């Protein structure tokens, strides 16, 4: 049960990070995610609970 929560929470964080990056710019949705944002969008600072 805790593992399932951790997996769902991690997925939610990834979705939130993606939406925040997309909302910060671009013209008509084109190039809305910059290079620096794309680098951090995967949340590499967090461990994927599905792998542990």
Buried (B, 14 or more C-beta within 10 A) or exposed (E): EEEEEBEEEBEEEBEEBBEEBBEEEEEEEEEBBEEEBEEEBEBEEEEBBEEE
